Amino acid sequence: MICGIDSYHDPNQKGGSVAAFVASLNSSYTNWYSKAVIQSKKEELVNGLTSSFEAALESYKTRNGQLPDNVIIYRDGVGD
């Protein structure tokens, strides 16, 4: 399974953010799970990512009958 994570912080929203998560669901990387989570400024970004990753694993298991052997996670650069 290959996963990608990114986040967006809107300066006009005073601390609100969006966490985006994608994960491959097959070995040829042609089917994908995706989820975007809108979070308030007081909510930790990791909360939305944890639930997204858990849901992606469940989707993978439903589709393939087992969990992936390996998971590779790509994350965009982390700013201040």
Stockholm file with secondary structure:
# STOCKHOLM 1.0

chainA/1-80         MICGIDSYHDPNQKGGSVAAFVASLNSSYTNWYSKAVIQSKKEELVNGLTSSFEAALESYKTRNGQLPDNVIIYRDGVGD
#=GR chainA/1-80 SS CEEEEEEEECGGGTTCEEEEEEEECSTTSCCEEEEEEEECTTSCHHHHHHHHHHHHHHHHHHHHSSCCSCCEEEECCCCC
#=GC SS_cons        CEEEEEEEECGGGTTCEEEEEEEECSTTSCCEEEEEEEECTTSCHHHHHHHHHHHHHHHHHHHHSSCCSCCEEEECCCCC
//
